[in-house]
Amino acid sequence: MSSTIQEDHPGVADAAAAREAFAAWVEAAEEGRVFGQVRVKAVEPGIYSLRHVEDAGNSDLRLHEDPREAREISKTTEGGEYRPLKSSPNLRRGWELRVSGAVDLVVAMNYLYPAGVVHWHAHREGRLEVTSYRENAARQSGIYKRVQRLSDEGVQDTARACCEDAVCLKQTLWDVDEETPLVMDRGEGDIPCPEPCSVFVSLARRVRLFEREKKRDLDAIGLSPSEKEDLAALVEAAATGHVDFAREAEFEKPLNERRMRYRRLTLAPKLRPEAQPVSSA
Ligand code: SF4
């Protein structure tokens, strides 16, 4: 994806300014700051402690002093699954990173939240360029080209399924297009999201397949083949007590959290039309 910062002189100077601003922001709060799921705090001038926000009072943490170790920490969930989206609220616990200086602080943060600091800084300065869904989709090619035909309603439902705080801690800044804002809870976090990410585009591709199916393949009671596949998987899981959840970006599988969040928005109302719409969070 293209750069998302408007700059006359991009590069090193901007990264340095972001780094210094971030370190100053952290140091200005005695109790530290929360960035995504990380509490980052200056324990003495120029020395920073980073840990999972839920480990704030935990003294039994594994200590790391090399900021590059944040790469391993961010790679897998508590259960050992690969994390394709670093802003998902599934960062593992049990570690502390203690680093010295703003450079190492931002090296660690960049492994935990790639581009998070530079986007945070550009957004605070009003220089973060935001790319709408339609602009992003126009650049897609190959198997992703079909996302260009996703309906506005499909984009809205995909965003609510994919981007709300329950599944992504970034604050969604982009819209469907210039005239069509996203109607959703955009999140409260400090890390801005200026453009649909690859996980979003992958789910959008799946939702476009669902839209095509709805036009061609509905049965007598108005269900599509993939809706029936998902319902059958849920019945099986409930009957056996064995829920084999799909991985985070495996949208082709029924028991995927974001796919199920999409079904909650689009299938549940069809099955129970008299029920009040549920919150998508
Ligand atoms: S597009 Fe959505 S899921 Fe992807 S990073 Fe942005 S807010 Fe998160």
Boltz pocket constraint, residues with backbone or C-beta under 6 A from the ligand:
constraints:
  - pocket:
      binder: B
      contacts: [[A, 87], [A, 159], [A, 162], [A, 163], [A, 167], [A, 168], [A, 169], [A, 170], [A, 171], [A, 172], [A, 193], [A, 194], [A, 195], [A, 196], [A, 197], [A, 198], [A, 199], [A, 200]]
      max_distance: 6.0
